[in-house]
Amino acid sequence: MQRRDLLRAGLAAGLAVGVTGQQANAQAPVSQKAKPSFIGGKGSFWPDGIRMPVSLSVMFESGSQPRFNPPTPFNNFVPPEGIYDMPTISWYRYGVTEGIPRALDMFDRLGLKMTSHMSGLSVELYPATAKEIVQRGHEAAAHGWDWSTESTMNDEQERAFIQKNVDIIQKVTGQRAVGYNAPGLRGSKNILQNLHSLGFKYYIDDVSRDEPFIVDIDARREIAVVPYAVYLNDIRAYEARSFADADFLDVMKRSFDRLYKESSAQRRMLAITMHDRLLRPEHVETIEELLLYTLKKPGVSYMKKVDIADYIFKAPNAIREPIGVVYPTIPGLYT
């Protein structure tokens, strides 16, 4: 799809664009009003002189895991089905007692904002945590009610599962979630249709691009994709691949460096995903090192996913694809 050399003036009016690299300081929050100096190389693909945004996600899942036999780091002496695994329960609770508070303090210190995908049951169990996330200026997005298998639900079940999530977030935080991440990224084959009917603007469970884009559900309906980066995810790093912190830091830096190079000629973004229970001291130290590294680059800005979605709907050169092209192996979709 052809891109224009310059964005139309005023497209970004009203967008909260986060902190930029030239103003970053590890000791104090950074003014959100200052403008970066970067002027795009072959073209500007983001508002206000931004060269490339970074989008942070914190998954708020404490207490939403299965009651029996959830994933656990304690692989010895795992109880049989139907027996509570006591240390594993405490493993997940760490997310609200230590993990999220530690991350929120880091974001405040650096003056950054993020998107928190909140499981409904977690919000119900820990309303003070959900409320604090929003009160500190972060976005509350939806993440299903619990870890139920959404991909096998029919439309009515899936909509109810998601709506229950939206309702508890709004009741507790006062914020209406407009972004969605299905548990395990696996919604039903009609997830986009169902999300649109529930009033969502965007979802993140598409990993086919390194830039946001718009999906035409049909001739009248559309939804934005603010893409996920599967391997820049602490679960994939620490639990699936057994990375040391230095390994994960290297992967994140290398991904950032390549995307930053490409961002002079095309729209790029970086997405980093964290889970509440994995926000351990050494892991947060690793994430903070990555954040400080990115903030040294001109034109880097941290944006909440809702702001990225709002912008891409306005961008005249945004990629737009019919749903049948996005999911070509599912028959009967709009093309």
C-alpha positions in Angstrom: 0.0 0.0 0.0 1.5 3.4 -1.0 2.5 5.7 1.7 2.5 9.5 1.5 5.7 11.4 2.3 4.1 13.5 5.0 1.2 13.1 7.3 -1.6 15.6 7.1 -1.3 18.4 9.6 -3.4 18.1 12.7 -4.1 14.4 12.5 -2.7 13.9 15.9 -4.6 16.6 17.6 -5.6 15.5 21.1 -3.5 12.4 21.2 -1.5 11.8 24.3 1.8 10.6 22.9 3.9 9.9 26.0 7.5 10.6 26.7 10.2 11.1 24.1 13.8 9.9 24.1 15.5 13.3 24.1 13.8 14.3 27.4 14.2 11.0 29.2 15.8 11.2 32.6 16.0 8.2 35.0 15.8 10.5 38.1 12.5 12.3 37.4 9.3 12.0 35.3 9.5 13.7 31.9 7.1 16.3 30.7 4.5 14.8 28.3 4.1 18.2 26.5 7.6 18.6 25.1 8.0 17.8 21.4 10.6 15.5 20.0 13.0 17.0 17.4 12.9 14.1 15.0 11.7 14.8 11.4 11.1 11.6 9.5 13.6 10.5 6.9 11.6 9.4 3.8 8.3 10.3 5.5 6.7 10.8 8.8 4.4 8.0 9.8 3.4 9.1 13.3 2.2 12.4 14.8 4.2 15.2 16.4 7.5 14.2 15.0 7.5 10.7 16.6 9.8 8.3 14.7 8.7 5.1 16.5 6.4 4.4 19.4 7.0 1.7 22.0 3.9 0.2 23.5 4.1 -1.5 26.9 1.6 -4.1 28.2 1.2 -5.3 31.7 -1.1 -8.3 32.0 -3.1 -8.2 35.2 -4.0 -11.9 35.8 -3.5 -12.5 39.5 -6.2 -14.9 40.7 -7.7 -15.6 37.3 -5.6 -18.8 36.7 -7.4 -22.2 36.8 -8.2 -23.3 40.3 -6.5 -26.7 39.8 -3.3 -27.5 37.9 -2.5 -24.1 36.6 1.0 -23.5 35.0 3.5 -23.5 37.8 7.3 -23.0 38.3 7.1 -25.7 41.1 7.4 -28.8 38.9 8.2 -31.2 41.7 5.4 -32.8 43.7 2.6 -31.3 41.7 -0.7 -32.2 43.4 -3.1 -34.4 41.5 -6.2 -33.0 39.9 -8.7 -31.6 42.4 -6.1 -30.7 45.0 -5.1 -27.1 45.6 -1.5 -26.3 44.9 -0.6 -23.9 47.7 2.8 -22.5 46.6 1.4 -21.9 43.1 -1.5 -19.9 44.5 1.1 -17.7 46.2 3.1 -17.5 43.0 0.2 -15.8 41.2 -0.6 -13.5 44.1 2.9 -12.1 43.8 1.6 -10.0 40.9 -0.6 -7.8 43.1 1.6 -7.8 46.2 4.9 -7.0 44.6 4.9 -7.1 40.8 2.4 -4.5 39.7 3.4 -2.0 42.5 7.1 -2.3 41.4 6.2 -1.8 37.8 4.0 1.2 38.5 6.7 2.9 40.5 9.2 2.3 37.6 6.8 3.9 35.1 6.2 6.9 37.4 9.9 7.3 37.8 10.5 7.3 34.0 7.3 9.2 33.2 5.9 6.5 31.0 2.4 5.2 30.4 1.3 1.7 29.5 -1.8 -0.4 28.7 -2.9 -3.0 31.3 -4.9 -5.9 30.0 -7.1 -6.9 33.0 -8.7 -10.2 33.5 -12.2 -9.7 35.0 -11.8 -12.0 37.9 -8.5 -10.3 38.9 -10.3 -7.0 38.9 -13.0 -8.5 41.1 -10.5 -10.0 43.5 -8.2 -7.0 43.6 -10.2 -3.8 42.9 -7.7 -1.5 44.6 -4.9 -2.7 42.2 -7.1 -2.1 39.1 -8.2 1.3 40.4 -4.6 2.4 41.1 -3.4 1.4 37.6 -6.0 3.8 36.1 -5.5 6.5 38.7 -1.8 6.6 37.8 -2.7 7.4 34.2 -2.6 4.0 32.5 -5.1 2.4 30.1 -7.4 -0.4 31.3 -8.0 -2.9 28.5 -9.9 -6.1 28.6 -8.4 -9.6 28.9 -11.4 -11.9 29.3 -13.0 -13.0 32.5 -10.6 -15.7 33.4 -8.5 -18.3 31.6 -11.4 -20.1 30.1 -11.0 -21.5 26.6 -12.5 -18.7 24.6 -11.7 -20.2 21.2 -14.4 -22.9 21.6 -17.2 -20.6 22.7 -20.1 -19.8 20.4 -20.9 -16.1 19.7 -23.3 -15.7 22.6 -20.9 -17.3 25.1 -18.0 -15.2 23.9 -19.8 -11.9 24.0 -21.0 -12.6 27.5 -17.5 -13.6 28.6 -16.1 -10.4 27.3 -18.9 -8.1 28.4 -18.6 -9.4 32.0 -14.9 -8.4 31.8 -15.8 -4.9 30.4 -18.5 -4.3 33.1 -16.2 -5.1 36.1 -13.4 -2.9 34.8 -15.8 0.0 34.3 -17.5 -0.5 37.7 -14.1 -0.6 39.5 -12.0 1.9 37.6 -14.5 4.1 35.8 -12.8 3.4 32.5 -14.6 1.6 29.6 -12.1 -0.8 28.0 -12.0 -0.4 24.2 -9.0 -2.8 23.6 -9.0 -6.6 23.9 -6.6 -9.4 24.3 -8.1 -12.9 24.5 -6.6 -15.4 27.0 -3.7 -17.0 25.2 -4.5 -14.7 22.2 -7.1 -17.3 21.2 -10.5 -15.9 20.6 -13.2 -17.6 18.5 -13.2 -17.5 14.7 -15.8 -14.7 15.0 -13.8 -12.7 17.6 -13.5 -9.5 15.5 -17.3 -9.5 14.7 -18.1 -10.0 18.4 -15.7 -7.3 19.6 -17.1 -4.8 17.1 -20.6 -5.6 18.3 -19.5 -4.8 21.9 -18.0 -1.5 21.0 -14.3 -2.3 20.9 -11.9 -0.1 18.9 -8.9 -2.5 18.7 -7.5 -5.9 19.6 -3.9 -7.1 19.8 -4.1 -10.8 19.1 -2.8 -10.5 15.5 0.9 -11.0 15.1 1.2 -10.7 11.3 2.7 -7.2 11.2 5.1 -4.8 13.0 2.8 -1.9 12.6 -0.9 -1.2 13.4 -3.5 -1.6 10.7 -7.2 -1.7 10.1 -9.3 -4.8 9.4 -12.5 -4.3 7.3 -14.9 -6.8 8.8 -17.3 -6.0 6.0 -18.2 -3.0 3.9 -19.5 -1.1 7.0 -17.5 -2.4 10.0 -13.9 -2.0 10.9 -11.5 -2.6 13.8 -7.9 -1.7 14.4 -5.1 -4.1 15.2 -2.3 -2.9 17.5 -0.1 -5.9 17.1 1.5 -8.2 19.7 5.1 -9.2 19.6 5.2 -12.9 20.7 8.9 -13.2 21.5 9.1 -9.9 23.3 7.0 -11.4 26.1 8.3 -12.3 29.5 6.5 -15.6 29.6 7.9 -16.7 26.3 11.4 -15.5 27.4 11.5 -16.9 31.0 9.1 -19.8 31.0 9.1 -21.1 27.5 12.7 -20.5 26.5 14.4 -20.4 30.0 16.3 -17.2 29.1 18.6 -15.5 31.5 17.9 -11.8 31.9 20.9 -10.9 29.7 19.5 -13.1 26.9 16.1 -11.4 27.1 17.6 -7.9 27.2 19.7 -8.7 24.1 16.7 -10.0 22.2 14.7 -6.9 23.1 17.5 -4.5 22.1 18.1 -6.2 18.8 14.4 -6.1 17.9 14.3 -2.4 18.9 17.4 -1.6 16.9 16.1 -3.3 13.7 12.6 -1.7 13.9 14.2 1.7 14.6 16.3 1.4 11.5 13.3 0.5 9.4 11.2 3.3 11.0 12.8 6.0 8.8 11.2 4.5 5.7 7.9 2.9 7.0 5.6 2.8 10.0 7.0 0.6 12.8 6.3 0.1 16.5 7.7 -2.0 19.3 5.5 -4.0 21.7 6.8 -5.3 25.0 4.6 -7.5 27.2 4.9 -8.2 30.9 2.9 -10.3 33.3 2.2 -9.3 36.8 3.6 -12.4 38.5 6.9 -12.2 36.5 7.6 -8.6 37.6 10.3 -9.9 39.9 13.2 -7.6 41.0 15.7 -9.0 38.4 13.1 -8.9 35.6 12.0 -5.4 36.2 15.7 -4.4 36.4 16.0 -5.9 32.9 12.9 -4.1 31.6 14.1 -0.8 33.0 17.5 -1.2 31.3 15.7 -1.7 28.0 13.5 1.3 28.5 16.4 3.6 29.2 18.2 2.2 26.2 15.3 3.1 23.9 14.8 6.5 25.4 18.2 7.6 24.2 17.1 7.4 20.6 15.6 10.6 19.0 11.9 10.3 18.2 11.1 7.4 20.5 7.8 7.8 22.3 5.8 5.6 24.7 2.1 5.4 23.7 -0.9 3.6 25.2 -2.5 1.2 22.8 -5.8 3.2 22.7 -3.8 6.2 21.4 -2.1 4.1 18.7 -5.5 2.8 17.6 -7.1 6.3 17.6 -4.3 7.5 15.4 -4.3 4.7 12.9 -7.9 5.3 12.2 -7.1 8.8 11.2 -3.8 8.1 9.3 -4.4 8.6 5.5 -1.8 6.0 4.6 -2.8 3.3 7.1 -2.8 -0.3 5.9 -6.3 -1.5 5.5 -7.2 -5.2 4.7 -10.4 -7.2 4.5 -10.8 -9.8 7.1 -10.7 -12.6 4.5 -7.1 -11.5 3.6 -6.1 -11.3 7.3 -7.4 -14.8 8.0 -7.1 -16.5 4.5 -7.6 -20.1 5.7 -11.0 -19.4 7.3 -13.7 -19.8 4.6 -16.6 -17.3 4.1 -15.0 -14.1 5.4 -15.3 -10.8 3.7 -12.7 -10.2 1.0 
